[in-house]
Amino acid sequence: MPALNILSNLFTTLYNNEMRRKRECIVLPASKFSSEVLRVMQKQRYIGEFEQVDDGRLGKFRIQLLAKINKCGIITPRFSVKKDRYLDWERQFLPSYNMGILIVSTSKGIMSHHDAQNEGLGGALIGYVY
């Protein structure tokens, strides 16, 4: 399964379970890439604890929900963004300034656009959460 489909499935499952006011959700299949995206969302306090469960197949994530996600999704195609152009992309994908995060793949790993800006890194846009 391509990484975009895995990520799209992750965001869709998170959003749907948040809208149903669930306290936790199960997302499958698990991947290292998804784990990094979840770690960024956890650091920004959009989700609580999450764990990877080995089910003998591809694995799955059990994710604690905090009712903080209003919308999330992937960005395709994966636009490359320069270190000083994050504001333009914020305007396009986020509802207002400083509300939500863009998730970016950089040379130093996956991080929020705020962290990438602070480190002076550009990268490829992966998704958004607010």
N, C-alpha and C positions, 0 to 999 in steps of 0.2 A: 504494500500500500504506500503510495507516495506521501511525502512529508506534509504536503498541503492538505491532503484529505484527512490525515491524522489530526492536524492542527484545527482544521475546520470542524471536525467531529468534536474535538475538545471544547472549543468555544461554543458550539451549538449546544452541547450537553450542559455546560456550565450555565449558559443563559437560560435555557429551558427550565432547569431545576431551580434557578434563582426566581424565575417568574412564578413557579409553583410553590415558592416559599419553603423549599426543602432545606433541611439542616446539613445534609451531606449528599454526595452523588458518586456514582461509579462511572469512570470513563475508560473505555478500552478502544484500541490497544494502547499499551504504554510504550513510550520511546524515550530515549535520552533527550531528544530535542524537546518533546513535550514537557519533560521533567524540568528542563531549564526555563521554559516559558512559565510553568507553574511557580518556580522559585522566584521569578521576577514579580509575579502577581502576589505571591505571599509576602515578599519584602515590602511591596507597596500597600499591603493590607487589604487586598481585594478578596483574598481567600484565607482560610485558616490553615491548619496543619493538613498535610497530604502525605500519603504513603503509597509506595508501589507494592502491589500484591502479586506474587508469582502464582498464576493459576495453571501452570503447566503448559500454557500456550504462549500467547504473545504478552501476557501480563496485563494488569489494569491498575488504575489509580483509584484510591478512595480519598475523596477531597471534602474537607469541612467547609461549608459555605457560611459566609458572614452577612448575607443580604446587602452587599455593597456594590454589586455589579448591576448597572442599569442597561448597559449594552456592551457587547464585545464581538470582535470578528477579525477575520484575516484580511490582509491587504494583498490583493493580486492585481497585476504582477508585482513582484517584490521590487519596488522602486528603490534605487540607491539614493541616499541622501547625504549631502555634505554637512560637515560639522556646524556650519553657520546657517543652515537652511531649515532647521527643525520647526521654526515658527510657521513657515508656509504650510508644512504638512500638518501641524497642529490645527491650523484653521480649517483644513480640508476634512480631517477625520474626527476631531474632538469638538464637543458642543461649545466650549468657551475656553479662554486662556486659563491655564493652570487647573483645568478640570480633566482628569483622566491622564492616561499615559499611552504613548506609542511604544510598542515593543520592537527593539532594533537588534539585528544581528551585526556585531562589530568584530573587529580583529581580536578583541579581548573577551569575546563571548557574547551571550545574549543579555541585554539589559534594557532598562527603561530609557526613553529619550532624554530624561533629566540627567541620569547618570552619564550617558554618552556625551551630552553637552558639557558637563562638568569635567570630563576627562579629555575633551577636545577630539572626540572620535566621530567619524561618519560611519555609515553602514547601510544595511538593507532593511527596509521596513517589513515587519512580519505581521503585526496586528495592532489592534487598539483595544483599550478597556476604559470605560468610564462609568 
